[in-house]
Amino acid sequence: MESLDEFDRVVAAGGLAGHRVQSVDLTDRTFALLGADTTDSVFLGCAMEPDAAAKIRAGGALVFPPIPGLPFDPYRGSLYDPDELFAGLNDAHGYGATPDARTYDWYQRTKSDGDIFSSMLRSIHDDAVSDALDEHLAGAQVVGIMGGHALERGTPDYAGAARLGRTLARDGLTVATGGGPGAMEAANLGAYAAPFEDEMLDAALELLAKAPHFAPSVTDWARVAFDVRQGWPGGGASVGIPTWFYGHEPPNPFATHIAKYFINALREDGLLARSRAGVVFLPGAAGTVQEIFDNATPNYYGSRGEPTPMVLVNRAHWTERLPAWPLLQALAAERPMAARIALVDSVDEAPEALARLRAKASVSATNP
């Protein structure tokens, strides 16, 4: 159970025995807790009155109380949203006072201190986020868009990545990115712009160009993004999956649902594993190269079932500057994944290439 409504329904139906209650404020449900059967139930980070906590423990419940002083909730039952992570952005201290920045500061202080309690909290948090992400994406056709964080607003490549995100969202796919700045932000912006007229994206790109990069000021960079969101509220949904491991990179405010992790390996693998509708790889550096082959490995071995489509964008980048494409072709030769990879010259060709590869995957699944 992850809400008071669920809690109330279960109590009314006969009790809490064997149930799990996750990050629900139960301080106003003392009477219900005192009268409920809580045999073998578990309460994760639920605020409650001391009398209620003592009673349900005596009744067989396992209670993990909220942890005071943390800038995050390790037991959270839902994904983040930009307003939560950037709360306080417009205060005097700017980004540094936000929950996102304070959580990164906590991570920096605790990641190497050897405290098993801190590492346990990080693990519980990341598992809770994975659970919330699976719930959110249940039944969705997720397409991943990967690319470098260095891509600046105001550039043609940034605009191209935004058009890509918009096109894929309009095609009914759920856009998922690494959730950071650069190409990731552009793709989430495009998905956000999908319900609006095309002119909205052009205007948004012009506004965002006033703060091209998150350095030297994350505050200025983020505030311009929220200006766009305020000017065009109610944009299209998409997912961002960033990490505090790269805390110098802020999450972007255009991903409406944010699964932020402490453990980068969980974040990387989780993003790729959930992108069953395919992955588009925009030009990037070491991180994007890693993602290409993280995705290619299960496609090669078939460890996640049928290979998923992979589209690499920018022939010169992937055959000359960082020649990942020849190696990917060599790996795919004479294997099922050979029919699920494509290299295109421009970002505007990527949606058609992805649709073609997805069609092949659909035919293969129908005719094994």
ROVO-627337 format. One record per residue (C-alpha): x negated, y, z negated; residue in one letter; residue number from 1. Coordinates in nm, 2 decimals, padded with zeros to 4 digits. Layout:
N
ATOM   east  north     up rest  nr
ATOM      X      Y      Z    A NUM
...
end
This chain:
368
ATOM   east  north     up rest  nr
ATOM  00.00  00.00  00.00    M   1
ATOM -00.14  00.34  00.10    E   2
ATOM  00.15  00.58  00.02    S   3
ATOM  00.40  00.66 -00.26    L   4
ATOM  00.68  00.56 -00.02    D   5
ATOM  00.54  00.21  00.02    E   6
ATOM  00.48  00.19 -00.35    F   7
ATOM  00.84  00.28 -00.43    D   8
ATOM  00.98  00.04 -00.18    R   9
ATOM  00.78 -00.25 -00.32    V  10
ATOM  00.87 -00.17 -00.68    V  11
ATOM  01.24 -00.15 -00.59    A  12
ATOM  01.21 -00.48 -00.41    A  13
ATOM  01.09 -00.67 -00.72    G  14
ATOM  00.75 -00.58 -00.85    G  15
ATOM  00.38 -00.54 -00.77    L  16
ATOM  00.25 -00.89 -00.83    A  17
ATOM -00.03 -00.98 -00.59    G  18
ATOM -00.02 -00.64 -00.41    H  19
ATOM -00.31 -00.40 -00.34    R  20
ATOM -00.25 -00.03 -00.39    V  21
ATOM -00.51  00.19 -00.22    Q  22
ATOM -00.59  00.55 -00.31    S  23
ATOM -00.23  00.65 -00.42    V  24
ATOM -00.17  00.91 -00.69    D  25
ATOM  00.05  00.73 -00.94    L  26
ATOM  00.04  00.99 -01.22    T  27
ATOM  00.42  01.04 -01.17    D  28
ATOM  00.49  00.67 -01.16    R  29
ATOM  00.42  00.58 -01.52    T  30
ATOM  00.77  00.45 -01.59    F  31
ATOM  00.75  00.22 -01.28    A  32
ATOM  00.41  00.09 -01.37    L  33
ATOM  00.51  00.02 -01.73    L  34
ATOM  00.80 -00.19 -01.61    G  35
ATOM  00.64 -00.37 -01.32    A  36
ATOM  00.50 -00.72 -01.29    D  37
ATOM  00.13 -00.65 -01.19    T  38
ATOM  00.00 -01.01 -01.21    T  39
ATOM -00.30 -01.05 -00.97    D  40
ATOM -00.25 -00.70 -00.83    S  41
ATOM -00.54 -00.46 -00.75    V  42
ATOM -00.54 -00.08 -00.78    F  43
ATOM -00.82  00.09 -00.58    L  44
ATOM -00.89  00.45 -00.67    G  45
ATOM -00.53  00.52 -00.79    C  46
ATOM -00.49  00.81 -01.04    A  47
ATOM -00.26  00.72 -01.33    M  48
ATOM -00.19  00.79 -01.69    E  49
ATOM -00.41  00.60 -01.94    P  50
ATOM -00.11  00.42 -02.09    D  51
ATOM -00.01  00.29 -01.75    A  52
ATOM -00.36  00.18 -01.67    A  53
ATOM -00.39 -00.01 -02.00    A  54
ATOM -00.06 -00.18 -01.95    K  55
ATOM -00.12 -00.30 -01.60    I  56
ATOM -00.47 -00.43 -01.69    R  57
ATOM -00.31 -00.62 -01.98    A  58
ATOM -00.06 -00.75 -01.73    G  59
ATOM -00.32 -00.91 -01.51    G  60
ATOM -00.41 -00.62 -01.27    A  61
ATOM -00.76 -00.53 -01.16    L  62
ATOM -00.81 -00.15 -01.17    V  63
ATOM -01.08  00.04 -00.99    F  64
ATOM -01.04  00.40 -01.12    P  65
ATOM -01.11  00.71 -00.92    P  66
ATOM -01.47  00.82 -00.94    I  67
ATOM -01.50  01.18 -01.08    P  68
ATOM -01.74  01.43 -00.92    G  69
ATOM -01.76  01.27 -00.57    L  70
ATOM -01.70  01.49 -00.26    P  71
ATOM -01.53  01.20 -00.09    F  72
ATOM -01.28  00.93 -00.18    D  73
ATOM -01.45  00.58 -00.14    P  74
ATOM -01.11  00.41 -00.15    Y  75
ATOM -00.93  00.63  00.10    R  76
ATOM -00.65  00.47  00.29    G  77
ATOM -00.65  00.68  00.61    S  78
ATOM -00.88  00.84  00.86    L  79
ATOM -01.02  01.19  00.82    Y  80
ATOM -00.89  01.48  01.02    D  81
ATOM -01.08  01.80  01.11    P  82
ATOM -00.89  02.02  00.86    D  83
ATOM -00.99  01.79  00.57    E  84
ATOM -01.36  01.76  00.67    L  85
ATOM -01.39  02.14  00.74    F  86
ATOM -01.18  02.27  00.45    A  87
ATOM -01.34  02.59  00.32    G  88
ATOM -01.51  02.67  00.65    L  89
ATOM -01.38  03.03  00.64    N  90
ATOM -01.49  03.09  00.29    D  91
ATOM -01.80  03.29  00.21    A  92
ATOM -02.04  02.99  00.21    H  93
ATOM -01.91  02.87  00.55    G  94
ATOM -01.98  02.51  00.65    Y  95
ATOM -02.21  02.45  00.36    G  96
ATOM -01.90  02.45  00.12    A  97
ATOM -01.70  02.20  00.32    T  98
ATOM -01.63  01.84  00.21    P  99
ATOM -01.83  01.72  00.52    D 100
ATOM -02.14  01.92  00.42    A 101
ATOM -02.11  01.83  00.05    R 102
ATOM -02.08  01.46  00.13    T 103
ATOM -02.39  01.48  00.34    Y 104
ATOM -02.57  01.65  00.05    D 105
ATOM -02.46  01.37 -00.18    W 106
ATOM -02.58  01.11  00.07    Y 107
ATOM -02.92  01.28  00.10    Q 108
ATOM -02.96  01.27 -00.28    R 109
ATOM -02.85  00.91 -00.32    T 110
ATOM -02.96  00.71 -00.01    K 111
ATOM -03.31  00.63 -00.14    S 112
ATOM -03.27  00.64 -00.52    D 113
ATOM -03.22  00.27 -00.55    G 114
ATOM -02.89  00.32 -00.74    D 115
ATOM -02.67  00.01 -00.67    I 116
ATOM -02.36  00.21 -00.77    F 117
ATOM -02.42  00.47 -00.50    S 118
ATOM -02.48  00.20 -00.24    S 119
ATOM -02.17  00.02 -00.35    M 120
ATOM -01.96  00.34 -00.31    L 121
ATOM -02.09  00.39  00.04    R 122
ATOM -02.01  00.03  00.13    S 123
ATOM -01.66  00.05 -00.01    I 124
ATOM -01.60  00.38  00.17    H 125
ATOM -01.71  00.25  00.50    D 126
ATOM -01.50 -00.07  00.47    D 127
ATOM -01.20  00.14  00.39    A 128
ATOM -01.26  00.36  00.69    V 129
ATOM -01.29  00.05  00.92    S 130
ATOM -00.96 -00.08  00.78    D 131
ATOM -00.79  00.26  00.85    A 132
ATOM -00.94  00.27  01.20    L 133
ATOM -00.81 -00.08  01.28    D 134
ATOM -00.47  00.02  01.16    E 135
ATOM -00.47  00.34  01.37    H 136
ATOM -00.59  00.18  01.69    L 137
ATOM -00.37 -00.13  01.67    A 138
ATOM -00.23 -00.19  02.02    G 139
ATOM -00.42  00.11  02.18    A 140
ATOM -00.61  00.09  02.50    Q 141
ATOM -00.94  00.24  02.38    V 142
ATOM -01.20  00.38  02.62    V 143
ATOM -01.53  00.49  02.48    G 144
ATOM -01.72  00.79  02.61    I 145
ATOM -02.09  00.80  02.52    M 146
ATOM -02.33  01.08  02.57    G 147
ATOM -02.60  01.30  02.41    G 148
ATOM -02.54  01.55  02.13    H 149
ATOM -02.77  01.81  02.30    A 150
ATOM -02.52  01.90  02.58    L 151
ATOM -02.43  02.26  02.54    E 152
ATOM -02.10  02.43  02.57    R 153
ATOM -02.08  02.66  02.87    G 154
ATOM -02.26  02.42  03.10    T 155
ATOM -02.12  02.25  03.41    P 156
ATOM -02.20  01.91  03.25    D 157
ATOM -02.00  02.00  02.94    Y 158
ATOM -01.71  02.10  03.15    A 159
ATOM -01.73  01.78  03.35    G 160
ATOM -01.73  01.56  03.03    A 161
ATOM -01.42  01.76  02.91    A 162
ATOM -01.24  01.69  03.25    R 163
ATOM -01.33  01.32  03.21    L 164
ATOM -01.17  01.31  02.86    G 165
ATOM -00.86  01.49  02.99    R 166
ATOM -00.82  01.26  03.29    T 167
ATOM -00.85  00.94  03.08    L 168
ATOM -00.61  01.06  02.82    A 169
ATOM -00.36  01.15  03.08    R 170
ATOM -00.40  00.80  03.22    D 171
ATOM -00.27  00.67  02.89    G 172
ATOM -00.60  00.56  02.74    L 173
ATOM -00.71  00.65  02.39    T 174
ATOM -01.04  00.84  02.41    V 175
ATOM -01.30  00.74  02.15    A 176
ATOM -01.64  00.91  02.11    T 177
ATOM -01.93  00.92  01.86    G 178
ATOM -01.75  01.22  01.72    G 179
ATOM -02.04  01.46  01.72    G 180
ATOM -02.13  01.77  01.93    P 181
ATOM -02.24  01.78  02.29    G 182
ATOM -02.09  01.53  02.54    A 183
ATOM -01.89  01.37  02.25    M 184
ATOM -01.72  01.70  02.16    E 185
ATOM -01.65  01.77  02.53    A 186
ATOM -01.47  01.44  02.58    A 187
ATOM -01.26  01.49  02.26    N 188
ATOM -01.18  01.85  02.38    L 189
ATOM -01.06  01.71  02.71    G 190
ATOM -00.83  01.46  02.54    A 191
ATOM -00.70  01.75  02.32    Y 192
ATOM -00.63  01.95  02.63    A 193
ATOM -00.44  01.67  02.81    A 194
ATOM -00.08  01.78  02.72    P 195
ATOM -00.14  02.14  02.83    F 196
ATOM -00.16  02.30  03.17    E 197
ATOM -00.50  02.28  03.34    D 198
ATOM -00.56  02.64  03.27    E 199
ATOM -00.58  02.58  02.90    M 200
ATOM -00.91  02.38  02.94    L 201
ATOM -01.06  02.66  03.14    D 202
ATOM -00.98  02.91  02.88    A 203
ATOM -01.10  02.69  02.60    A 204
ATOM -01.43  02.63  02.77    L 205
ATOM -01.48  03.01  02.81    E 206
ATOM -01.41  03.06  02.44    L 207
ATOM -01.64  02.78  02.33    L 208
ATOM -01.93  02.92  02.53    A 209
ATOM -01.96  03.20  02.28    K 210
ATOM -02.13  02.94  02.04    A 211
ATOM -02.31  02.70  02.27    P 212
ATOM -02.48  02.49  02.01    H 213
ATOM -02.44  02.39  01.65    F 214
ATOM -02.78  02.54  01.58    A 215
ATOM -02.86  02.78  01.43    P 216
ATOM -02.51  02.81  01.28    S 217
ATOM -02.28  02.52  01.23    V 218
ATOM -02.03  02.77  01.08    T 219
ATOM -02.01  02.98  01.40    D 220
ATOM -02.00  02.67  01.62    W 221
ATOM -01.71  02.52  01.42    A 222
ATOM -01.51  02.84  01.38    R 223
ATOM -01.49  02.89  01.75    V 224
ATOM -01.36  02.54  01.79    A 225
ATOM -01.09  02.60  01.53    F 226
ATOM -01.00  02.93  01.71    D 227
ATOM -00.93  02.71  02.02    V 228
ATOM -00.72  02.47  01.81    R 229
ATOM -00.53  02.76  01.66    Q 230
ATOM -00.47  02.91  02.00    G 231
ATOM -00.33  02.59  02.14    W 232
ATOM -00.20  02.39  01.84    P 233
ATOM -00.07  02.03  01.88    G 234
ATOM -00.32  01.90  02.13    G 235
ATOM -00.36  01.54  02.24    G 236
ATOM -00.49  01.27  02.01    A 237
ATOM -00.83  01.11  02.03    S 238
ATOM -01.08  00.94  01.80    V 239
ATOM -01.42  01.05  01.68    G 240
ATOM -01.66  00.81  01.50    I 241
ATOM -01.95  01.01  01.36    P 242
ATOM -02.19  00.93  01.08    T 243
ATOM -02.35  01.11  00.78    W 244
ATOM -02.67  00.93  00.87    F 245
ATOM -02.71  01.20  01.13    Y 246
ATOM -02.59  01.47  00.89    G 247
ATOM -02.76  01.75  01.08    H 248
ATOM -02.50  01.69  01.35    E 249
ATOM -02.16  01.80  01.24    P 250
ATOM -01.84  01.62  01.35    P 251
ATOM -01.65  01.80  01.62    N 252
ATOM -01.31  01.95  01.54    P 253
ATOM -01.13  01.82  01.86    F 254
ATOM -01.11  01.46  01.76    A 255
ATOM -00.77  01.44  01.58    T 256
ATOM -00.86  01.12  01.40    H 257
ATOM -01.21  01.09  01.25    I 258
ATOM -01.37  00.77  01.12    A 259
ATOM -01.68  00.89  00.96    K 260
ATOM -01.93  00.64  00.82    Y 261
ATOM -02.24  00.64  00.60    F 262
ATOM -02.39  00.33  00.77    I 263
ATOM -02.48  00.42  01.13    N 264
ATOM -02.50  00.05  01.24    A 265
ATOM -02.13 -00.01  01.14    L 266
ATOM -02.03  00.31  01.33    R 267
ATOM -02.22  00.22  01.65    E 268
ATOM -02.10 -00.14  01.67    D 269
ATOM -01.75 -00.05  01.56    G 270
ATOM -01.71  00.21  01.83    L 271
ATOM -01.83 -00.02  02.11    L 272
ATOM -01.64 -00.32  01.98    A 273
ATOM -01.31 -00.13  01.98    R 274
ATOM -01.36  00.01  02.33    S 275
ATOM -01.19 -00.28  02.50    R 276
ATOM -01.07 -00.07  02.79    A 277
ATOM -01.43  00.01  02.88    G 278
ATOM -01.71  00.25  02.81    V 279
ATOM -01.83  00.55  03.02    V 280
ATOM -02.19  00.64  02.96    F 281
ATOM -02.28  01.00  03.03    L 282
ATOM -02.65  01.11  03.06    P 283
ATOM -02.82  01.09  02.72    G 284
ATOM -03.14  01.00  02.56    A 285
ATOM -03.25  00.72  02.32    A 286
ATOM -02.92  00.70  02.14    G 287
ATOM -02.72  00.65  02.46    T 288
ATOM -02.97  00.40  02.60    V 289
ATOM -02.93  00.20  02.28    Q 290
ATOM -02.55  00.21  02.32    E 291
ATOM -02.57  00.08  02.67    I 292
ATOM -02.75 -00.23  02.56    F 293
ATOM -02.56 -00.27  02.24    D 294
ATOM -02.25 -00.29  02.47    N 295
ATOM -02.43 -00.51  02.73    A 296
ATOM -02.53 -00.78  02.48    T 297
ATOM -02.18 -00.91  02.39    P 298
ATOM -02.09 -00.87  02.76    N 299
ATOM -02.38 -01.09  02.85    Y 300
ATOM -02.32 -01.36  02.60    Y 301
ATOM -01.94 -01.33  02.61    G 302
ATOM -01.93 -01.31  02.23    S 303
ATOM -01.63 -01.08  02.23    R 304
ATOM -01.45 -01.26  02.51    G 305
ATOM -01.42 -01.12  02.86    E 306
ATOM -01.68 -00.86  02.95    P 307
ATOM -01.56 -00.50  02.92    T 308
ATOM -01.61 -00.24  03.19    P 309
ATOM -01.92 -00.02  03.18    M 310
ATOM -01.96  00.29  03.39    V 311
ATOM -02.29  00.48  03.40    L 312
ATOM -02.27  00.84  03.52    V 313
ATOM -02.55  01.02  03.71    N 314
ATOM -02.75  00.80  03.94    R 315
ATOM -03.07  01.00  03.91    A 316
ATOM -03.06  00.99  03.54    H 317
ATOM -03.01  00.62  03.50    W 318
ATOM -03.23  00.50  03.79    T 319
ATOM -03.52  00.75  03.77    E 320
ATOM -03.54  00.95  03.44    R 321
ATOM -03.43  00.66  03.21    L 322
ATOM -03.39  00.36  03.44    P 323
ATOM -03.14  00.16  03.24    A 324
ATOM -02.93  00.07  03.55    W 325
ATOM -03.18 -00.16  03.71    P 326
ATOM -03.22 -00.36  03.39    L 327
ATOM -02.84 -00.37  03.34    L 328
ATOM -02.80 -00.50  03.69    Q 329
ATOM -03.07 -00.76  03.63    A 330
ATOM -02.90 -00.88  03.31    L 331
ATOM -02.56 -00.89  03.48    A 332
ATOM -02.68 -01.09  03.79    A 333
ATOM -02.48 -01.41  03.84    E 334
ATOM -02.28 -01.36  03.52    R 335
ATOM -01.92 -01.25  03.48    P 336
ATOM -02.03 -00.91  03.36    M 337
ATOM -02.17 -00.83  03.71    A 338
ATOM -01.82 -00.74  03.83    A 339
ATOM -01.76 -00.51  03.53    R 340
ATOM -02.05 -00.26  03.57    I 341
ATOM -02.07  00.04  03.80    A 342
ATOM -02.30  00.34  03.86    L 343
ATOM -02.15  00.67  03.99    V 344
ATOM -02.31  00.99  04.10    D 345
ATOM -02.08  01.24  03.92    S 346
ATOM -01.85  01.25  03.62    V 347
ATOM -01.55  01.31  03.84    D 348
ATOM -01.59  00.96  04.00    E 349
ATOM -01.59  00.79  03.66    A 350
ATOM -01.21  00.75  03.61    P 351
ATOM -01.16  00.58  03.95    E 352
ATOM -01.46  00.35  03.89    A 353
ATOM -01.33  00.26  03.54    L 354
ATOM -00.98  00.19  03.68    A 355
ATOM -01.13 -00.04  03.95    R 356
ATOM -01.33 -00.24  03.69    L 357
ATOM -01.03 -00.26  03.46    R 358
ATOM -00.82 -00.40  03.75    A 359
ATOM -01.08 -00.67  03.81    K 360
ATOM -01.08 -00.75  03.44    A 361
ATOM -00.70 -00.78  03.45    S 362
ATOM -00.71 -01.01  03.75    V 363
ATOM -00.97 -01.23  03.59    S 364
ATOM -00.77 -01.26  03.27    A 365
ATOM -00.46 -01.36  03.47    T 366
ATOM -00.65 -01.61  03.68    N 367
ATOM -00.92 -01.76  03.46    P 368
end
